[in-house]
Structures are given as structure tokens and as C-alpha cells.
């Protein structure tokens, strides 16, 4: 019965749709990250992470009732695969959340752009995906654009940088594991489980922090700090944005190979620039603009190659 419901969870070759969903998901994350960065100045990592996960669950659980109900959506034929992915996701998410309390968005996003290299290597090794020379070139050109735009200086070798690099590797591994699960599991289940695990983990860490106050940083303390209604509203917005981003990315991995989606990670750069200009009145300089054009060019090239490959496949089948 339930197995039949999951029988149609198949990977589909609709790469352009997958790219579009990935771009949408990645557009929502910088906006939510800006809110998180703002809230980190007032609340601990544990409290922000706990509320972030909880507010994500609300819209996701509501969505399950429109697609058969929680029992049908959350049923899994591969609990071990979920557990592996949830462990990776837990460490990955917490590393990034802690990094937000240590470093600027610029530093975090600069090092997170190394994700395509990790994804292409892991996609080739774990999913046996074929990586063409053109895709390698596009990823390399895109990364050059990032270096031009960000121009990392001597300050980048701070502790947060290594934390973000480690988290980025885990994030790439997380996407690969999501791609595997997408063949049998519902996208909502893939998005819901990590938030449930994160809530439990933060509650456990909070209990540990109350018992071992001298061992852990105050940032790990889950002593509840009262919040005004405005901050509750911000958390609600973060929940909706990140839930939508998770679902869009989970769906994108159903339609396109990880190595195709890898260069699209660069698109978050444009949203960071837009947020800097809109909320902090920072205007990009000439290096930023040149880097942006290089990044756009690499992503457009990936889309062009994707469409050309799909057209060739359709022609061969005709």
C-alpha cells in the first residue's frame, strides 16, 4: 500500500527544471541568512537554531496534508540512509549556524563557493555521474569569478573559514545523499526529518549546557531569552523561506544531476550583493561587477550545455 505510494518516486531527467528549482532554493537562503545573522546578535546559537528548525516544520507539516498526510509522506523504506544523511546534515547545519556568530556573510559565502568541487567529486564517486570537460571548465571559471569578486585577503584564514570549509564539504555530501534518497523518498520527508532531528539535538545540547556550564561556550546555552513579537515574526519568515528553499532544492535533485547543479551555487552571490545594497547600503565595486559577469557567464554556459545535451538525447530517440 505505502510501498505503492512511493513507487513513483523516480529520478527524472528534466535538468532545466532542476536548475530552475535550485536557483529558487538558493535565492531564498541568503535572505533567511541575513535575518539569522541579525538575530544571532541577540540570541544564542542554540536558541536561534532551535527556533529556525521549529518554524521550518510548520509550513512543511501543513504541506503534507495536501499530499496524502504525514503518515504517507514520512514513511521510509530506507531508514538507514535517512540516518546517515541526518547525521551529516546535523553537523553541517550546526557548523554553519555557529559560523554566523563568528564571521560575516561575505566570509561565509566566499568559502561556501567551494561546494561545486566537492559536489562534482562526490557525484562522480558516489552516484557514478559522468562529468564532462565542459562542466569542469564552467565550475573552474565560476570559481575564478568568485575570487575576483570577493578578493580574499589575509583575514580569511580565521577559524570561521576552516569551519565553513568543513561545513561546505558536509553540505555537498548532504546533497549527494539527498539525491540518493530522492529516488524513493518524498521531497517533503527529505526536508522534514532534518528539522525534527535538529530540534531534538538542540534540546539535548541545551540540557548539557545547563549541566556543564563551565565546559561550553555561552553561545551553546539554551537558557531561553524572551523575544519581542517583531523577532517572533522574523523567525516565522525565516521558517517559511528556509522551508521553501529546502523543498525546492530537494525537488531539483530529483530532476537534475548533482554535477549539473553544482555551478548554480554561485547564484547566491547576486542575492548577497542585493541584500548588501538594499539593507546595508553597500554598493559593489568594479571587481565585484567583473566577478559577477564571470559567474553569470559560467552559469549560462551550463544551461546552454544542458539544453544542448537534452536536445541531442531527444534527437537520438526520434
N, C-alpha and C positions, 0 to 999 in steps of 0.2 A: 504494500500500500504506500508506505512512505518512501520505499525504495523506488517505486514507480514515479513518485513525485519528483525525485532527484534524478531520474534517468535522463532528463533533457538538459542537465547541467553540462553542456559540452563547450569546449573551446571553439570559437568561431573565427574564421579568417575574414574579419572586417577591420582591417588595420586603420583606415581613415577614421572610422567611428571611434576606434580605440584611442587614437591620437587626440581627437576632439574631447573625449571624456577625460583623458589625462590632463589636458590643458585646463579644462574647467576645474578639476580637482586641485591642481597646483595653483590656480588663481585664488582659490578660497583659503588656502593655508597661510600665505603671508598676511592676509587681513586678520585672521584669527591670531596669528603670532604677534602682531602688533598690539592687540588687546591683551594677550597673555603677558607680553613684556611690560606693559603698563601696570598690570595687576601684580606682577612679581615685585614691584617696588613697595607694595603694601603688605602682601601676604606671603606665607612660606611656600616652598616648592610643594610640600605635601598637600596643603590646603588647595592651592591652585590646581594641581594635578588631579586631586580627588573631584573637585567641582567640574573641571573640564571633562572628565570621563562621565560623570553623572549627567551633565547637561547634554552630552552627545547621545546618551542612551534614550532620552525622552523621545526625540523625533524618530530615532531608529526603531524603537518598540512600537510607536504609533504606525510606522510604515509596515510592520509585519502584519497588522490586521487587514491591510489592503492586499496582501499577497498570500493568504492562506492561514494566518495566525502564527503565534510564536512557536507552538509545538512543531508545526510543519517546517518552519523556516530554520529552527535551531537544531533539528535532527541532523546527526552526522554519522556517516559510515566510516569516517577516518578520524576518530578522536585523538589518536597518537600524533597524527600530522598536525592537528589543531594545537596540541600541547606544545610541540616543537616550535611552531610558529608563534604561539602566545608567549613563550619564554623569550624568544628573540625580540618580539615586539615590546615586551615589558621593559627589557634593558634598554632598547633603542629609544623608546619614548622618554623614559626617565632621564637618560643621558642628555637628550635634547632639552627637556624641561629644566634640568639643573644648569645647562649651558646658558639658558635665557637669563638666569640670575647672575651669571658671571660675565657675559660678553654682550657686545652689541649685535643687532640683527645683521649688520654688514659682515662681521667676523663669522657669524654662524652660517650665513648663506654662502659666503665665499668658499668655505671648506665643504659645505654640503654639495657643491657643484662637482665634487669628485665622484659622486654617485654613479654616473654613466660608466666609468671604468670598472667599478665593482659589479655593476649590473651585467655588463657585456661578458666579463669573465665568468661570473656565476651562471649567467644564462647559457653560456656555451658549455660549461662543465656539468651543470645540474639538469638543464632542460634540453641539452643537445641541440640548441638552436644554431642555425647557420648564420654566422656574422660575415657579411660581405665586406670587401675592402672599402666600398663607398661609405658604409656606416661607420667604420673605424675612422675614416678621414673626417666625416661630419662631426663625430664626437671630439676628435682632436682639435678641429678648427673652432668648435664651440667653446672648448676649454681655453683656447688661446684668447678668444673674445672675453671670457670671464676675467682672465689675468690682466688683459688690457684695461678693462673697465674698473676692476677693483684695485689693481696695483698694490698687492700686499707688501707691507713694509716690515720693518724689524719687529714691530709689536705683535705680529701674527703668531710668533712662537710662544704664546702664552698657554697656560694649562687648558683653557677652554678650547683652544684649537685642536689639541690632541683628543679631547673629549668628543668634539664634533666629528673629527675624522673617524673615530671608533664608532660613533653613533651612525655615521653615514654608511659605513660598511654593513652594520647591522640592518640599516634601513633598506639597503639593496638586497640583502639576504631575505628580509621580510617580504619584499615584493616578489622575489622568486618563489618563496613558499606560498604566497597568495596566488600566484599563477598556477601552481600545482593544485591548490585547493579549489580553484575556480572551475576545474573540470567536473567536480562532483558536488560542491557545496554552494549554497545560495549566497549571493553577494551580501545580503543583509546579515547573515550569520557570520561571515568573514569580518564584517565591520562591528558587530555587537560584542562578540566574545572578548576582544582585547580590552574593551572598556569595562566589562564585568571583572576581568582579571585585575585591571589596574585599580579599581575601587577596593577590591579585597587586599591587594598588595599595599596600597596606601594606608589602609586601616591597620594592617599588621605593622607597618613601619611606624605608624603613629603610636601604637601601643609600645613598640620597642623604644621609641624616643622618650616616652614618659617613664620607662623603667631604667634607661641608660642615658640620662640627660648629659652626663659628662663625656660620653663617647661620641655622640653625634652632633653635627652642626645644628644651630638653631633653625636653619633652612629646612631640616628634616622633621621639625617638631610639628605635630598635628594639633596642638592646642588651638582650639577654634577662636578665630578673631572675628568679632561681629562685623557685618558688612552693611553699608547703606543700600537702599533699593537700586540706586544707579549701578552699583557694582554687580548686584544680582542680575540686572538687565544685561550687563556686559558679558557675564558668564553664560547667560541664556543665548546671546548672539554667537558667542564662541562655540557653544554646543551645536547650534544649527549649522554654522559654517563648517566646522570640522566633521560633523556627521555627513554632510553633503559631500565634502571632499573625500572622505573615506569611501563612501559608496561609489562615487564617480571613478575613483582610482581602481577599486575592486572590479567594477564593470569593465574598465578599459583593459585590464589584464586578461579579461575573458576574450576580448576581440582582437588583441594585437600582441605580438611577441615582445618580451621584455627588452630585447636589444633594439627594437624599433622605437619603443617608448623612451629609452634611456636619454637621448639628446633633448627630449621635451622638458626634462628637469630644469633646463636653462631658462625656460619661460618665466619662472618665478622672479627672475631678475627684474623684469619690467614692472611687476607688481610692487616690488620693493622700492624701485625708483619712484613710482607713482605715489606710494604711501609717504615716502620721504618728502616729496614736493607738496602733497596735499595737507599733511598733518604737521610736518616739521619745517616746512618752507625751505627745503634744501633743493637746489637746482643742480642737475647733473652737469659735470664739466665735459670738455671735449673728449677726454679719454673714455668717460662713461658712454658717451654717444657713439664713439667709434666701436667700442666693445659691444654695445647693443646691436649695432648694424651687423657685426660679425656673427653674433649669436642668432639673430633673425635669419641671416643667410644660411647658417647650418641647419636650422630647423626647417626652413623652406625647402632646402635640398633633400632632407629626409622625407618630407611629404611628397616631393616630386618623385623620388626614387620608389616610394611606397606605391604610389599610383601607377607608375610605370611597370613595376613588378606585378601588380594585380592585373593590369591590362594584358600583360604577356601571358599570365596564367589563364585568363579568360579566353584569350585567342587560341591557346593550345588546346583548350577543351571544346572549342567550337568545331 
